[in-house]
Amino acid sequence: MKIEEYVKKWVEGEASEVLEYLAAAIIAEEQGLINVAQALKTIAMEEAMHGAKALVYYGKIKDLKEFIKHRIEEEKEAARVRHEEASHHDEPWKTLFEYTARDEERHQRILEGILRRLEELSK
């Protein structure tokens, strides 16, 4: 298998594991198993770092500022789509779409602040 194919499958697998561990952590928290939830979150972050390091070694992010600019647009679009989707669904989906749309908007603002800081540092 070519390294490109392996890295793609590897990262997809790690991302899937991250989401599953975090979902299990949510259930553990709902059941009052706080220590279990924290352990699952720690594992999720470690799995995320495995995939992230593979992407770094593969050279996926070539320019930090360009990456941030791209992510700003992606977060903006994700928020727009989620708000739109919320208007077509009843609870509990409506609330989930709205909640995550607001998170995407917050991510956009955070990234815009990071981009401003990076631009200041490069002057």
Rosetta blueprint (number, residue, H / E / L):
1 M L
2 K L
3 I H
4 E H
5 E H
6 Y H
7 V H
8 K H
9 K H
10 W H
11 V H
12 E H
13 G H
14 E H
15 A H
16 S H
17 E H
18 V H
19 L H
20 E H
21 Y H
22 L H
23 A H
24 A H
25 A H
26 I H
27 I H
28 A H
29 E H
30 E H
31 Q L
32 G L
33 L L
34 I H
35 N H
36 V H
37 A H
38 Q H
39 A H
40 L H
41 K H
42 T H
43 I H
44 A H
45 M H
46 E H
47 E H
48 A H
49 M H
50 H H
51 G H
52 A H
53 K H
54 A H
55 L H
56 V H
57 Y H
58 Y H
59 G L
60 K L
61 I L
62 K L
63 D L
64 L H
65 K H
66 E H
67 F H
68 I H
69 K H
70 H H
71 R H
72 I H
73 E H
74 E H
75 E H
76 K H
77 E H
78 A H
79 A H
80 R H
81 V H
82 R H
83 H H
84 E H
85 E H
86 A H
87 S L
88 H L
89 H L
90 D L
91 E L
92 P L
93 W H
94 K H
95 T H
96 L H
97 F H
98 E H
99 Y H
100 T H
101 A H
102 R H
103 D H
104 E H
105 E H
106 R H
107 H H
108 Q H
109 R H
110 I H
111 L H
112 E H
113 G H
114 I H
115 L H
116 R H
117 R H
118 L H
119 E H
120 E H
121 L H
122 S L
123 K L
